[in-house]
Amino acid sequence: MERIIAGIDVGSTKICTLIGRVSDSGPLNVIGMGVVPSRGVRRGVITDIEVASRSIEESVRKAQNMAHYTISEAYLGISGSHIASQNSRGAVSIGRGDRPVDREDIQRVLEDAEAIAVPHNRRILHTIPREYIIDGQEGIKNPIGLMGFRLEVEAHIVTGSTTCIQNLEQCVERNQIRVVDSVFQPLASALAVLTEEEGRMGVVLIDMGGGTTDLATYMDSSVWETMVFDVGGNHISNDIAVMLRTPFAAAEEAKIRYSHALPMEVDEAEMIELSAFGHDGLATVARRELCEIVEARVEEMFGIIARDIRRSGYEDLVPAGIVLTGGTSDLRGIRDGASRALQMPVRIGVPHRMHGVVEAVSNPAYATAVGLLLWGMKAAADKDEVPLVQHPRTFYEMVKAMFKRLVP
């Protein structure tokens, strides 16, 4: 049986809608794509709901026209500096050791892990088990069917601002599209660009967007840490605009056409023309000067990331190194720049595991959008399996979980 899955990635620079067709046994087939400039969004946060809604409508319409299909629901990518995460531990009694762990036990222990002090203005996006523990035995990935007295879980919990998430979801729903699930963007991107071996051995995914840069650390095929850095490709463009006194749009174009993260790779004598403020409207500058501006910002970005990786203590636990993805990772020389700054192996992550309009989406900029389709495929496959991600619960359900924590 064939199913249609849609994903909407609302970024700071672009809005991308993908429509995919999947069958029970076949791979993902991308049949529709709509990409438009992002308006009404800044650093992952809605700043003008009317303008943002129209931008999403335009993106969706383009994808629907290509796919010859009208979507009524979609998976939504979410990012922004309002996203935060923490690790939590849950524990429940299985019984007297006379029965195996079942799905209800998994549900209860994940709910117990969620019974943390979450402010009323924040919403739990994901509760992701890192490992399960049965009677002190650690390192269990799937406890279903195992016998024991006590079940524990080490979980990674991702939260976001309730109002920021609601505003973004409202922009989508204004276009008569139901949001099936809101997904933290690097988790979706990881499905599109990481290999199973990288996730098992240990790897850091860095999703470099226009407004923010997101980080997700994977070890033993589980998420161990997520972070959002309030810096991205737009900051590079803004530096160019300020330093070379050029309009932002011209700076963005110059970044794409001429920039290089390693200025020494550029001919010292090469000159370029840029639109500029002032009487003449044009300026001639050395291309290397432009690249030096880019290099300074890129070094700062990776310096911040390097400090966080060292702080986490995972630096020696990720032998697969770094996978860069997102639109900014397409910058010339950025892979070598990242490798020098982080002192780790680095590769550029391009979406895979798909068919259809592969050539159009085989670019790091579309990793999240492709990942949202894969997330939808995985969610459908996991319906009758162990729940890996818990959706936000009602107030009644949260109170019920707190009582279960208190009562043996």
C-alpha atoms as one frame of an Amber mdcrd trajectory, in Angstrom:
protein
   0.000   0.000   0.000   1.319   3.440  -0.921   1.250   6.411   1.430   1.947
  10.116   0.971   4.157  11.934   3.510   4.894  15.669   3.556   7.548  17.650
   5.399   7.795  21.426   5.843  11.150  22.892   6.871  10.685  26.520   7.951
  14.131  28.087   8.143  15.468  31.602   8.476  16.518  31.836   4.821  14.186
  29.438   3.001  11.002  27.428   3.413  11.141  23.997   1.813   8.175  21.659
   1.389   8.764  18.098   0.211   6.133  15.508  -0.670   7.122  11.848  -0.741
   5.454   8.610  -1.738   6.332   5.422   0.141   5.187   1.831  -0.088   5.386
  -0.940   2.480   8.544  -2.372   0.968   9.919   0.384  -1.255  12.223   3.353
  -0.558  11.240   6.994  -0.202  10.254   8.523  -3.536  10.293  12.354  -3.516
   7.563  13.510  -5.923   7.085  17.184  -5.012   9.316  20.071  -3.944   8.630
  23.730  -3.230  11.328  26.169  -2.104  10.723  29.871  -1.466  12.600  32.620
   0.418  11.710  32.709   4.104   9.765  35.795   5.134   8.290  36.602   8.521
  10.811  34.303  10.253  13.959  35.251  12.118  16.285  32.705  13.728  13.555
  30.067  13.718  10.969  32.322  15.376   7.878  33.787  13.699   8.056  37.585
  13.576   5.078  38.207  11.261   2.432  35.487  11.212   0.625  36.794   8.120
   3.770  37.043   6.009   5.106  33.686   7.244   1.783  31.973   6.523   1.813
  33.266   2.958   5.402  32.087   2.448   4.475  28.615   3.668   1.406  28.646
   1.418   3.594  29.467  -1.602   6.064  26.698  -0.764   3.287  24.144  -0.262
   1.551  25.168  -3.496   4.732  24.667  -5.529   5.278  21.212  -4.028   1.652
  20.225  -4.619   1.766  21.382  -8.243   4.835  19.245  -8.880   3.421  16.206
  -7.078  -0.126  16.609  -8.462  -1.317  15.922  -4.939  -2.958  18.095  -2.250
  -1.597  17.490   1.242  -3.710  17.752   4.395  -1.028  16.976   6.992   2.731
  17.363   7.334   5.717  16.943   9.630   7.163  20.295  10.692  10.829  21.079
  11.320  11.517  23.285  14.356  14.641  25.096  15.511  15.607  28.367  17.163
  17.426  29.619  20.216  14.349  28.821  22.355  15.109  25.083  22.048  16.776
  23.519  25.086  17.504  19.999  26.265  18.392  18.016  29.348  18.919  14.436
  30.406  16.554  12.719  32.805  16.105   9.345  34.473  12.894   7.409  34.986
  12.206   4.238  36.940   9.179   1.981  37.431   8.465  -1.360  39.049   7.823
  -4.202  36.614   6.344  -6.544  39.212   7.684  -9.525  41.080  10.002 -10.603
  38.312   7.430 -13.054  37.016   6.570 -11.324  33.735   8.461  -9.743  30.822
   8.627  -6.018  30.067   5.817  -4.912  27.762   4.957  -1.713  25.892   2.934
  -0.360  28.793   6.052  -0.560  30.988   8.004   1.380  28.343   5.263   4.000
  28.272   5.272   4.308  32.064   9.039   4.640  32.424   9.227   7.305  29.690
   6.411   9.212  31.404   8.348   8.974  34.665  11.416  10.438  32.940   9.212
  13.299  31.690   8.060  14.135  35.222  10.638  16.906  35.513  10.285  20.554
  36.410   9.249  21.965  33.029   8.093  25.616  33.207   4.507  26.209  32.118
   5.712  28.200  29.105   7.788  25.311  27.715   6.691  22.193  25.859   8.325
  18.796  25.627   9.078  18.061  21.974  10.918  14.750  22.295  11.701  12.204
  24.961  14.399   9.987  23.474  15.678   6.936  25.400  19.464   6.717  25.525
  19.460   3.332  27.231  17.297   1.117  29.430  18.396  -0.547  32.661  16.792
  -3.674  34.140  17.764  -4.583  37.717  21.062  -2.749  37.326  21.921  -4.259
  33.939  22.854  -1.292  31.725  23.145  -0.810  27.993  19.782  -2.327  26.995
  18.343  -0.846  23.785  15.058  -2.779  23.593  13.815  -4.211  26.899  10.609
  -5.715  25.470  10.334  -9.359  26.512  13.079  -9.241  29.165  12.302 -10.338
  32.737  13.041  -8.200  35.773  11.798  -6.371  38.867  12.731  -2.763  38.058
  12.942  -0.908  34.752  14.905   2.354  34.397  15.602   4.630  31.464  18.206
   7.279  30.713  16.402   9.739  28.436  17.270  12.886  26.516  14.457  15.446
  26.659  14.143  18.286  24.154  11.900  21.236  25.034  10.930  24.470  23.332
   9.011  27.658  23.979   5.300  26.832  23.871   4.385  30.103  22.188   7.169
  29.893  19.575   6.104  26.358  18.645   2.409  27.273  18.594   3.032  30.318
  16.386   4.919  28.217  13.846   2.316  25.459  13.891  -0.435  28.056  13.489
   1.227  29.366  10.299   1.037  25.858   8.837  -2.493  25.166  10.065  -3.730
  28.430   8.534  -3.134  26.696   5.217  -5.486  23.833   6.173  -2.584  21.497
   6.921  -2.520  19.547  10.170   0.861  19.274  11.894   1.374  15.566  12.586
   4.521  16.139  14.638   6.949  18.993  15.282  10.507  17.704  14.959  13.723
  19.316  16.185  15.599  19.918  12.939  18.975  18.206  13.615  17.159  15.002
  14.599  15.452  14.993  11.199  18.679  15.915   9.392  20.469  13.013  11.091
  18.068  10.525   9.489  18.887  11.951   6.064  22.691  12.217   6.233  24.168
   9.929   8.914  25.089   6.303   8.313  24.263   3.565  10.807  27.970   3.017
  11.440  28.546   6.687  12.297  25.632   6.697  14.753  26.858   3.499  16.385
  30.512   4.527  16.678  29.849   8.127  17.751  29.450  11.261  15.655  28.569
  14.946  16.009  26.048  16.322  13.521  26.301  20.085  12.966  23.318  21.511
  11.061  24.345  24.975   9.860  21.308  27.041   8.953  20.831  30.691   8.153
  19.807  31.910  11.619  21.073  29.188  13.959  23.467  26.259  14.064  22.156
  23.055  15.674  24.257  20.268  17.139  23.329  16.667  17.910  25.783  14.158
  19.373  25.125  10.490  18.661  26.751   7.569  20.468  25.792   3.916  20.439
  22.971   4.776  17.994  21.337   7.140  20.507  21.146  10.905  20.986  23.358
  12.007  23.863  23.296  15.785  23.545  21.605  18.506  21.511  22.440  22.194
  21.380  21.383  25.331  19.498  23.888  28.106  18.780  22.486  31.526  17.931
  24.739  32.024  14.920  24.444  30.948  11.287  25.018  31.774   7.651  23.116
  35.061   7.846  25.732  36.340  10.276  28.402  35.776   7.623  26.333  37.724
   5.082  25.741  40.500   7.605  29.493  40.777   8.297  30.127  41.157   4.557
  27.377  43.788   4.274  28.768  45.843   7.174  32.472  45.551   6.380  32.151
  46.153   2.639  29.232  48.615   2.902  26.975  46.641   0.582  23.242  45.778
   0.754  22.455  42.505   2.529  21.088  40.875  -0.643  24.313  41.718  -2.494
  26.363  40.415   0.427  24.424  37.135   0.365  25.049  36.776  -3.360  28.755
  37.546  -2.932  28.988  34.941  -0.161  27.526  32.288  -2.451  29.512  33.235
  -5.579  32.914  34.308  -4.293  33.509  33.403  -0.649  35.945  30.805   0.641
  36.550  29.861   4.276  40.296  29.612   3.588  41.502  32.932   2.056  44.929
  31.507   1.208  43.227  29.312  -1.411  42.176  32.455  -3.323  44.387  34.359
  -5.779  45.648  37.494  -4.044  45.275  39.551  -7.230  41.684  38.550  -8.029
  39.221  41.445  -7.859  35.406  41.364  -7.780  32.642  43.943  -8.222  29.905
  44.363  -5.632  26.822  46.513  -5.349  27.553  49.212  -2.807  25.955  52.107
  -1.022  26.922  55.547  -2.228  27.013  57.607  -5.377  28.399  55.075  -7.859
  26.487  52.032  -6.624  29.427  49.700  -7.355  32.642  48.871  -5.548  35.692
  46.871  -6.580  37.300  44.822  -3.808  39.865  42.068  -3.573  38.197  38.675
  -3.376  40.649  37.665  -0.656  39.418  40.575   1.488  35.896  39.159   1.235
  37.174  35.710   2.148  39.020  37.034   5.202  35.727  38.424   6.529  34.143
  35.014   6.004  37.081  33.216   7.622  36.853  35.320  10.785  33.173  34.497
  11.322  33.607  30.802  10.464  36.484  30.514  12.946  34.325  32.112  15.629
  31.436  29.729  14.908  33.585  26.608  15.127  35.399  27.993  18.160  32.076
  28.169  20.013  31.190  24.630  18.909  34.639  23.298  19.876  34.277  24.709
  23.402  30.890  23.008  23.778  32.214  19.651  22.564  35.110  19.881  25.025
  32.753  20.910  27.815  30.508  17.911  27.171  33.431  15.514  27.532  32.451
  13.628  24.346  35.461  14.784  22.315  37.216  11.392  22.523  33.972   9.390
  22.267  33.018  10.329  18.708  35.568   8.562  16.455  33.409   9.200  13.362
  34.073  12.915  13.891  31.882  15.668  12.481  29.191  15.657   9.800  28.330
  19.146   8.537  24.977  19.736   6.893  22.542  22.599   6.286  22.813  25.384
   3.713  25.869  27.078   5.232  27.877  23.839   5.054  27.915  24.288   1.256
  30.372  27.191   1.675  33.684  26.610  -0.111  36.479  25.487   2.189  34.265
  25.093   5.238  35.011  21.388   5.618  38.764  22.007   5.865  38.145  25.015
   8.113  36.031  22.902  10.465  38.621  20.118  10.498  41.360  22.560  11.502
  39.277  24.230  14.202  37.815  21.058  15.716  40.802  18.759  15.167  38.491
  15.966  14.044  37.599  14.261  10.750  34.866  16.191   8.934  32.606  15.371
   5.998  29.688  17.179   4.352  26.367  15.394   4.874  24.197  15.115   1.751
  20.713  13.508   1.928  20.520   9.874   0.787  18.115   6.905   1.034  15.640
   8.302  -1.508  14.459   8.213  -5.110  12.508  10.631  -7.293  13.793  14.191
  -7.703  17.091  13.128  -6.145  19.253  15.589  -8.062  17.197  18.546  -6.847
  17.412  17.637  -3.150  20.934  16.168  -3.085  22.254  19.206  -1.288  23.019
  19.786   2.413  20.462  22.620   2.424  17.640  20.083   2.089  18.799  17.619
   4.751  16.095  18.597   7.249  13.280  18.464   4.679  14.319  14.997   3.493
  14.763  13.927   7.112  11.192  14.975   7.914   9.919  12.545   5.267  12.107
   9.781   6.698  10.848  10.681  10.188   7.302  10.184   8.928   8.237   6.823
   7.422   9.842   5.737  10.690   6.876   6.919  12.743   4.532   4.815  10.622
   6.803   1.781  10.970   7.068   2.257  14.748   3.323   2.497  15.394   3.174
  -1.057  16.652   6.681  -1.053  18.067   8.373   0.483  21.098   7.609   4.225
  21.225  10.878   6.106  20.690   9.431   9.597  20.918   6.625  10.733  23.151
   4.279  13.452  21.940   3.353  16.352  24.247   0.802  15.277  26.859  -2.188
  16.946  28.414  -2.025  18.485  31.861  -4.094  15.565  33.215  -1.615  13.023
  31.835   1.334  14.904  33.370  -0.337  14.990  36.803  -1.112  11.278  36.473
   2.559  10.580  35.693   3.641  12.546  38.786   1.362  10.444  41.004   2.826
   7.275  39.502   6.244   8.593  40.464   5.150   9.089  44.062   3.097   5.926
  44.539   4.999   2.593  44.438
